Amino acid sequence: MRIIATALAVAVTAAGLAAAPQAVAQPVVPASVTVFAPTALKYKFKNCTALNKVYRHGVGRSNAKDHTSGTPVTTFKHSTKLYKKIIGYRKGLDRDKDGIACEKR
């Protein structure tokens, strides 16, 4: 009896007569709700190498001046808001505390 039932099930499936799987209910999002995909935070950098890939000469406050005995860096990204976010996440990126994170010539 068991062999007949198995053979019948195989024949029905092969013939395409098997019942279609039922649809699973999914939650409905109202049209007034906007769903945003998570985005990478643009101010979280693991180290200066990662920051310099995005901001080639570093990021500094708008009025920052490089404290160096040689030629100062002036080509860094001037943005106080971005600098505060970067330093708030990882303080070690501005080792000399001159207001410029990861300055590079």
N, C-alpha and C positions, 0 to 999 in steps of 0.2 A: 504494500500500500504506500509505503514511504517512497519507494522508487518511482511510482506512478505520479505522485504529487510533485516530486522534484523534476521529473521529465516534463510535466505539464507547465511548471513555472518557467523552465528554460525555454520551452516552445513559445509561451506567451511573450516572454521578454524578447526573444529573437524576432518574433513577428511584429514587434512594435505595439503590442496591445496592452502593455503594462500601464498602470495608472500613473499619471504625471505627478511628481512630488508637489505637495501643497506649498503655497507661498507662505513665508514667515512674515508675520506682521512687523513692520518697522515703524519707529516713532516718526510722527509728522511734525516738522518744524514750521511754525506759522510764518507767513510771508513777511511779517513785520520784524522778525528776528534775523539779525545778520550774524552769520557764523564766519569767524576768521580762523585761518590756519595759523598754527604757531610759527613765529618767525625767529630766526637766530638773532640774538642780541648783538648789536654792532659794537658794543663797548667792552665785551668780555674777551680778553686776550690772555692766553696762557703765559706768554713771555714777550720780550721785545722783538724777537724774530717774527712772531705771529703778527704783532702790531705793525712792524715795518713792512710787512707784505701788503697791508692795506693802506697805511699812511707812511710813505717812504722815508720821510725825515722826522717822524715823530708827531706828537700832538701836544700843544701847549696852550696856556692861557693867552688871552688876546694881547695882554701887555707884557708877556714874559720875555726875558732876555737870557741868553745862554751864559752861564758863569763858567768861563774857560780862560786859560792863559793864552790860548791860540786864537784862531779865527772863530768867532761865534756863529752858531747855526741860526739862520734866519728863514730857512725855507720850510719850516715845519708847519703843520696845519694849525691855524690860529682859531681856537674855539674853547672858550672857558667852560661852556656847558659840557662838551664832550670830554674835556680834560678831567672835570670833576667826576663824571661817571666812570671813566677809566680808572682813576686813582681810588675812587670809592670801592671799586671791585678788587683791585690789586695794587696796593700802595708801593710795592717794590719796583714798579716800572719807572718811577722817578727817583732814582737813587741819590742824586745830588741835590734834590729838593729846590730846583731852580724854576719850577713851574712848567717844565717841558718833559713829557714822558717819552723815553726812548729816542732822544735826539740823535740824529745820525747825519753825517755830512754827505 
